[in-house]
Amino acid sequence: MQQHLVISAIGHEQPGLLKELTSAILDSGCSIEDSRMVLLGTKFTIQLLVSGSWSAVAKLEAMLPGLKQRLTLTILSKRTEARSSNRTLMPYAVEAISINQPGIIHELTYFFANRNITIEELSTRCYPAPHTEAPLFSVSLIIHLPADLSIAVLREQFMELCDNLNLDAILEPIRGR
């Protein structure tokens, strides 16, 4: 039976860091099922979902303290279970852009939480606008909507929220996921 382990690591960006992490995963007999990596400022950050036999995952767990020390990383790991598929949920993408202002993420997460809508992924980015250099903010979410939810009503409420926050936004289904 497959075992699953979530690993989060953060440290200074350095050449070969991904090679070292993926080598340890391969050497333990585990496989990467899902991952996210990004440089935030000067910090390398990664989140991995790995799977393998019980002994392979245990071997990887035993290797993590050595990796932590050798690569000067902060590493957290936690056993987890495979996520079950829920066919009654529909994946939707949310994209929004605006002038950078405090509270955008809070307002969006509050909106979806109040409707019992699960946020699967969230990413944000601040960047200067072309020509004007005004500080812009973009956010991307993947949400899961119950099949019995009225999309028209949700879209109307969402667009009203976006108008109030001065966000240029879309809410659209994700195909083939």
N, C-alpha and C positions, 0 to 999 in steps of 0.2 A: 504494500500500500504506500502510495506517494505521501511524503511529508512535505510541509511547506515552511519556509522561513522568510521573514521580512528583515531586511538589513538596511539601515540608514547610516550613512557615513558622511562626515564633513571634515575638511582639512585644507591646508594650503595647496593651491594648484601646483602640480609638479609633473614633469614629463614621465610617462610610463605608469602613472597611477592606475588608470583603467586596465592596463595590461596586467598589473600585479593583482588587482581584485578579480579580474576574470580568470586569471591563471589559477588562483586559489579555488575558485568555484569549480573550474574544470578538474583540477587535481583531486578535489574531494569526491568527485563523481556526481555533482549536482548540475542542474541546468537553470538558466535564467528564463523565467516565464514572463516577467514584466519588469520594466525599469524606467526610471526617469533620472537624467543627469543634467545639471546646469551649473554654470559658474555664476555665483552671486558675489559681486565685488571681486575680491581676490580669493574667495573660498570656493573650493570644489565641493559640490554636494551631489549625493546619489542616493536613490532608493531602489532597492531590488526586491523582487519576489523570486526566490529560488525554490526548486523542488528536487527531490531525490529520495532514495530509500532512507529508512530510519538511520542506518549506519552512515550513509553519505552526508546527511544533514548534521549528524552528531560530529562527524569528522570536520566539516566546515565550521561548526560552532567552536570546536577546539582550536582551529586555525586563526580565528578572529583576534584573540589577544596578541598574537605575534604580528599580525598585519597592522593592528592598531599601533603597536610600538614602533615597528619598522618604518611605517609610512606616516607616522605622527598624525593619525586620524582619531577623531572621536567616532566610535562605532557603537550603535545600538542594534540589537537583534531580538526578535521575538518570533516564537513559533506561531503559526496560524493554520487555517484550514482553507481548502479550495473554496472559492466563492461559487455558490449555487446560482444557476441561471434562473432568472425570473422572467418568464415569457409574457407576463401581464404588464411589464414596464416597457415604455417606448423611449429610446434614447433621443435626446434633443441637444442641439448645440446653441449656446448663447454667446454672442460676441457683442461687446460694447466698447465705445471709444468716447472720450471727452477730455476737456481740459482737466488736468490733475487737480483733484480736490479731496479733502478728507472725507471718509465715510462711505465711499462708493461700495466697497466690498461689504461693509456692514449692512448697507441698505439692500443689496442684492441677496446676500445670504439670509437676511431677515425675511425678505419677500418669499423666497422659496421654502424656508423652514416653516413659516406660518401656513403653508399649503401642503405640508408633509411631503415635499418633493426632495428627493435625494440628490445631492451634488456629488458626482463621481470624480470629477476633475475640476481644478481651478488653477489658472495661471494668469499672472498679471505682468505688465511691463510699463515702465515710464520712459519716455523718449521725447526729444525736441521735435516740434513740428517743422516740416520743410519750410524754408524761406523765413518764417517768423520766429522760429526757435521757442515758441510758446510750449510750456510743459504739457505734454499729452499723456493720457493714461489709457491703456487698453486692458480688457479683461476677457478671458475665454473660459467658458464653463461647459461641462458636459453634465446634463441632468437626466434623470429618469422619471418619466411621467406615467402615472397609472393609466391604463388603457381606458378606464371609464371617466377620466377627467375631460371636461369640456375645453378643448384646445382654444376655441374661439374666445371663451371667457378669460382664460388664462392669458392669452395673447393681448387682449384688450387691457387687462389689469397691468400686465407687464409694460406695455407701451405707455400707459398713463404714468407709471412709476418712472420710466425713462424720460418722459417729457418733463416731469417734475425735477429730475436730477440733471437735466440737460445732457442726456446720453444719446448718442447715435447707436442704436442697437438692433440686433436681429435675434429671432427665436425660430429655429427651423429644425425639422427632423433630420436625423443622421441616417443615411441609407446604407444598407449592407453591413451593419454592425451587430 
